[in-house]
Amino acid sequence: MFQVRTDLAVEARELYSKEKKREVPGVEVKKEEGEKISIVRVKVLDEIGEKYMGKAKGNYITIEVPGLKHPDEDLKDEISQQIAKELKALINNTESTKSLIVGLGNWNVTPDALGPKVVERVLVTRHFFINYNKQSDETFANVSALSPGVMGLTGIETGEIIKGVVEKTNPDLVICIDALASRNMNRISTTIQISDTGISPGSGVGNKRLGLNKEYLNVPVISIGVPTVVDAATMVNDTMDLIIHSMKSEAEVGTEFYRILEDISKDEKYSLIKEVLEPFMPNTIVTPKEIDELIDNLAIILANGVNMALHPGIDLKDVNRYIK
């Protein structure tokens, strides 16, 4: 049976609520509606919430910006400031905090290149702290960065590479940036998820690896993800729903044809999708044709947000001056 693939906590919650007609047990949801930016805060409270959501216990902050597909400079700055604000609320940051930024993904595949492109724009300073034998600074934080690639390029589990770097450099915090998968095409590149529960590299393209979390790395892990792909089976499933709904509205109630449409179960629909797609396009994902521009814009927005969140002396007027 096909399972609807999504890495977004807000979508997992929507799927459960739509099917069960009630809120997810063990989950707290708060919404903040804005003119350009809306925020949904999903908090998985306990093991019951973990079970129904399929997400680890913790906070999932979803920033939704419909205009992000075609942003102007003011909107980019506004989103970066919001990201910085949310990160600061999750991070116990001091002048001596050492952070490691990890850009997950394959830089050779555009929809999966978000993490490495963000790392290119992160202001790294650890080498200065070492060279000048400093423990803290009023303007800059101690920040290092890494793009470990993917297992297909290195032959090494991404989690093993990061764990080795963490053990060697001893950061107080790890921030991971990765591309995610959504179940809704409208959320591609318009939704940013921030979480304090870590992340599984490769989840956006269905390749689950070692989980990067506090339990594995022994330091707090913040994840930032943006959906860049949609599972093809999910799109087919949604299209079938629309077709069936349209046919039911046209069919006469009580007729045999109407009863056939009424009796199509979710499991039967998934089985049909699997049977049709498996020979031609198994595990296919879909991404927008303008993904290159979208990734470039997102990289700037996320990097600026991370820079402002970590470096105490850097604000909006500085970020683009330091990073080209």
C-alpha positions as CSV (number, residue, x, y, z in Angstrom):
1,M,0.0,0.0,0.0
2,F,1.3,3.5,-0.9
3,Q,1.8,5.8,2.0
4,V,1.5,9.5,1.4
5,R,5.1,10.8,1.7
6,T,5.6,14.0,3.6
7,D,8.3,15.4,5.8
8,L,6.2,18.2,7.2
9,A,4.7,17.9,10.6
10,V,1.9,20.3,9.6
11,E,0.8,17.9,6.8
12,A,1.0,14.8,9.0
13,R,-1.3,16.6,11.4
14,E,-3.7,17.7,8.5
15,L,-3.9,14.1,7.2
16,Y,-4.8,12.7,10.5
17,S,-7.4,15.5,11.3
18,K,-9.0,15.1,7.8
19,E,-9.4,11.4,8.2
20,K,-10.4,11.2,11.9
21,K,-12.3,14.5,12.0
22,R,-10.4,15.5,15.2
23,E,-7.1,16.8,16.4
24,V,-4.2,14.4,16.9
25,P,-3.9,13.1,20.4
26,G,-0.7,14.2,22.2
27,V,-0.2,17.1,19.8
28,E,-0.6,20.8,20.5
29,V,-1.2,23.2,17.6
30,K,-1.0,27.0,17.5
31,K,-1.6,29.2,14.4
32,E,-0.5,32.8,13.7
33,E,-2.0,34.3,10.5
34,G,-0.3,37.2,8.9
35,E,-0.7,39.2,5.7
36,K,2.3,37.7,4.0
37,I,3.7,35.1,6.5
38,S,1.7,32.6,8.5
39,I,3.1,30.3,11.2
40,V,1.9,27.0,12.4
41,R,3.5,25.7,15.6
42,V,3.0,21.9,16.1
43,K,4.3,20.5,19.3
44,V,4.4,16.7,19.8
45,L,4.0,16.3,23.5
46,D,4.4,12.6,24.2
47,E,4.6,9.0,22.9
48,I,1.0,9.0,21.8
49,G,1.7,12.1,19.6
50,E,4.8,10.4,18.2
51,K,2.8,7.3,17.3
52,Y,0.1,9.2,15.3
53,M,2.3,11.8,13.8
54,G,5.3,9.6,12.9
55,K,7.4,12.4,14.3
56,A,9.7,12.6,17.3
57,K,8.6,14.5,20.4
58,G,9.5,18.2,20.1
59,N,8.7,21.5,18.3
60,Y,7.9,21.9,14.6
61,I,7.6,25.4,13.4
62,T,6.2,25.9,9.9
63,I,6.6,29.2,8.2
64,E,4.2,29.5,5.2
65,V,4.8,32.2,2.6
66,P,2.8,31.8,-0.6
67,G,4.6,34.7,-2.2
68,L,8.0,33.0,-1.7
69,K,7.8,31.6,-5.3
70,H,8.3,35.1,-6.6
71,P,9.7,37.1,-3.7
72,D,10.9,40.7,-3.8
73,E,13.9,41.8,-1.8
74,D,11.7,43.1,1.1
75,L,9.9,39.8,1.4
76,K,13.2,37.9,1.4
77,D,14.5,40.1,4.2
78,E,11.2,39.7,6.2
79,I,11.4,35.9,6.0
80,S,15.1,35.9,7.0
81,Q,14.3,38.0,10.0
82,Q,11.4,35.6,11.0
83,I,13.8,32.6,10.6
84,A,16.4,34.3,12.8
85,K,13.7,35.0,15.4
86,E,12.5,31.4,15.5
87,L,16.0,30.0,15.7
88,K,17.0,32.4,18.6
89,A,13.9,31.1,20.5
90,L,15.1,27.5,20.1
91,I,18.8,28.0,20.7
92,N,20.4,28.6,24.1
93,N,22.9,30.9,22.5
94,T,25.7,32.7,24.4
95,E,28.9,34.6,23.4
96,S,30.9,31.3,23.7
97,T,28.5,29.0,21.9
98,K,30.1,27.0,19.1
99,S,27.9,26.0,16.2
100,L,28.3,23.6,13.3
101,I,26.1,24.2,10.2
102,V,25.6,21.1,8.1
103,G,24.3,21.4,4.5
104,L,22.7,18.0,3.7
105,G,22.1,16.9,0.2
106,N,23.6,16.3,-3.2
107,W,25.0,19.5,-4.8
108,N,24.8,17.8,-8.2
109,V,21.0,17.5,-8.1
110,T,19.3,20.9,-8.0
111,P,16.2,20.0,-5.9
112,D,18.6,18.3,-3.3
113,A,21.2,21.1,-3.4
114,L,19.6,23.5,-0.9
115,G,21.8,22.5,2.1
116,P,25.1,22.8,0.3
117,K,24.1,26.2,-1.2
118,V,23.1,27.5,2.2
119,V,26.5,26.5,3.6
120,E,28.2,28.5,0.8
121,R,26.6,31.6,2.2
122,V,27.1,30.9,5.9
123,L,29.6,33.2,7.7
124,V,32.2,30.7,9.1
125,T,34.5,32.0,11.8
126,R,35.9,29.0,13.8
127,H,39.3,29.4,12.2
128,F,39.6,33.0,13.4
129,F,38.8,31.9,17.0
130,I,41.5,29.2,16.8
131,N,44.1,31.5,15.2
132,Y,43.5,34.3,17.7
133,N,43.0,32.0,20.6
134,K,39.6,33.5,21.5
135,Q,36.7,31.9,23.4
136,S,34.1,34.5,22.6
137,D,33.5,37.7,20.7
138,E,30.9,40.5,20.9
139,T,30.2,40.6,17.2
140,F,30.8,37.1,15.8
141,A,30.0,33.6,17.0
142,N,32.2,30.6,16.6
143,V,30.7,28.9,13.5
144,S,31.9,26.1,11.3
145,A,30.2,24.6,8.3
146,L,30.2,21.3,6.4
147,S,28.6,19.9,3.3
148,P,29.2,16.1,3.6
149,G,27.6,15.1,0.3
150,V,25.6,11.9,0.0
151,M,26.4,8.3,0.4
152,G,26.3,7.8,-3.4
153,L,29.2,10.3,-3.7
154,T,31.3,9.4,-0.7
155,G,30.5,5.8,0.1
156,I,30.2,6.9,3.7
157,E,27.0,7.3,5.8
158,T,26.4,11.0,6.1
159,G,25.7,10.6,9.8
160,E,29.1,8.9,10.3
161,I,30.9,11.9,8.7
162,I,29.0,14.4,10.8
163,K,29.5,12.4,14.0
164,G,33.2,12.3,13.3
165,V,33.4,16.1,12.8
166,V,31.3,16.7,15.9
167,E,33.6,14.5,18.0
168,K,36.7,16.3,16.7
169,T,35.5,19.9,16.9
170,N,33.1,19.7,19.9
171,P,30.4,22.2,18.9
172,D,27.6,23.1,21.3
173,L,25.0,23.0,18.6
174,V,24.4,21.5,15.2
175,I,22.1,23.1,12.6
176,C,21.1,20.9,9.7
177,I,19.6,22.3,6.5
178,D,18.0,19.9,4.0
179,A,15.5,19.6,1.2
180,L,12.2,17.9,2.2
181,A,9.2,16.3,0.5
182,S,5.7,17.6,0.6
183,R,2.4,16.0,-0.3
184,N,1.1,19.3,-1.7
185,M,2.6,21.0,-4.7
186,N,1.5,24.4,-3.4
187,R,3.9,24.0,-0.5
188,I,7.0,23.5,-2.7
189,S,9.5,26.3,-1.9
190,T,6.8,28.3,0.0
191,T,7.1,26.5,3.3
192,I,10.0,26.4,5.8
193,Q,10.0,23.9,8.7
194,I,12.2,24.5,11.7
195,S,12.5,21.7,14.3
196,D,14.5,20.9,17.5
197,T,14.2,17.2,17.0
198,G,16.9,16.7,14.3
199,I,16.5,15.2,10.9
200,S,17.0,12.1,8.7
201,P,19.3,12.8,5.7
202,G,17.8,11.9,2.4
203,S,14.2,11.9,3.6
204,G,13.1,14.3,0.9
205,V,13.9,11.7,-1.8
206,G,12.9,8.7,0.3
207,N,16.4,7.6,1.2
208,K,16.4,7.4,5.0
209,R,19.8,7.3,6.6
210,L,21.2,7.6,10.2
211,G,19.1,10.1,12.1
212,L,20.9,13.2,13.1
213,N,19.6,14.1,16.5
214,K,20.8,14.7,20.1
215,E,20.7,11.0,20.9
216,Y,23.2,10.2,18.1
217,L,25.4,13.3,18.1
218,N,25.3,14.1,21.8
219,V,24.6,17.7,21.1
220,P,21.3,19.6,20.4
221,V,20.3,19.4,16.8
222,I,18.1,22.0,15.0
223,S,16.9,21.2,11.6
224,I,15.7,23.6,8.8
225,G,14.0,22.1,5.8
226,V,12.1,23.3,2.8
227,P,10.1,21.0,0.6
228,T,11.4,20.9,-3.0
229,V,9.8,17.7,-4.3
230,V,6.4,16.0,-4.3
231,D,6.0,12.2,-4.6
232,A,4.4,11.4,-8.0
233,A,2.2,8.8,-6.4
234,T,0.8,11.5,-4.1
235,M,0.0,13.7,-7.0
236,V,-1.8,10.8,-8.8
237,N,-3.7,10.1,-5.6
238,D,-4.9,13.7,-5.2
239,T,-5.9,13.8,-8.9
240,M,-7.9,10.6,-8.5
241,D,-9.7,12.2,-5.5
242,L,-10.7,15.2,-7.6
243,I,-11.9,13.0,-10.4
244,I,-13.9,10.7,-8.2
245,H,-15.4,13.8,-6.4
246,S,-16.3,15.3,-9.8
247,M,-17.9,12.1,-11.1
248,K,-19.9,11.6,-7.9
249,S,-21.3,15.1,-8.3
250,E,-22.4,14.2,-11.8
251,A,-23.8,10.7,-11.0
252,E,-27.3,10.3,-10.0
253,V,-27.6,9.3,-6.3
254,G,-28.7,5.7,-5.8
255,T,-27.5,4.5,-9.2
256,E,-25.1,1.6,-9.5
257,F,-22.4,3.9,-10.8
258,Y,-22.7,6.2,-7.8
259,R,-22.5,3.2,-5.4
260,I,-19.3,2.0,-7.2
261,L,-17.7,5.5,-6.7
262,E,-18.9,5.7,-3.1
263,D,-17.4,2.3,-2.3
264,I,-13.9,3.0,-3.6
265,S,-11.8,2.8,-0.4
266,K,-8.5,4.5,0.2
267,D,-6.7,1.2,0.3
268,E,-8.2,0.2,-3.1
269,K,-7.1,3.5,-4.5
270,Y,-3.6,3.1,-3.3
271,S,-3.4,-0.4,-4.7
272,L,-4.6,0.9,-8.1
273,I,-1.9,3.6,-8.1
274,K,0.8,1.1,-7.2
275,E,-0.4,-1.3,-10.0
276,V,-0.4,1.5,-12.6
277,L,2.8,3.3,-11.7
278,E,5.1,0.5,-10.6
279,P,6.2,-0.7,-14.2
280,F,6.7,2.9,-15.4
281,M,7.7,5.3,-12.7
282,P,8.3,3.7,-9.2
283,N,9.6,6.1,-6.6
284,T,9.3,9.1,-8.9
285,I,9.4,12.6,-7.5
286,V,8.3,15.8,-9.1
287,T,9.8,19.3,-8.8
288,P,8.9,22.7,-10.4
289,K,10.7,23.7,-13.7
290,E,12.0,26.9,-12.1
291,I,13.6,25.0,-9.3
292,D,17.1,26.5,-10.0
293,E,15.8,30.0,-9.2
294,L,13.8,28.8,-6.2
295,I,16.8,27.1,-4.6
296,D,19.0,30.1,-5.1
297,N,16.5,32.4,-3.4
298,L,15.9,30.0,-0.6
299,A,19.7,29.6,0.0
300,I,20.0,33.4,0.4
301,I,17.0,33.6,2.7
302,L,18.0,30.7,5.0
303,A,21.7,31.7,5.2
304,N,20.8,35.2,6.1
305,G,18.4,34.0,8.8
306,V,21.1,31.6,10.2
307,N,23.8,34.3,10.2
308,M,21.6,36.8,12.0
309,A,20.5,34.2,14.6
310,L,24.0,33.1,15.4
311,H,26.2,36.2,15.2
312,P,25.2,38.8,17.8
313,G,26.7,41.7,15.9
314,I,25.1,41.0,12.6
315,D,21.7,42.3,11.5
316,L,19.8,42.7,8.3
317,K,21.9,45.5,6.9
318,D,25.1,43.4,7.3
319,V,24.2,40.0,6.0
320,N,24.4,40.7,2.3
321,R,27.5,42.8,2.7
322,Y,29.5,40.0,4.1
323,I,28.2,37.1,1.9
324,K,28.1,37.4,-1.9
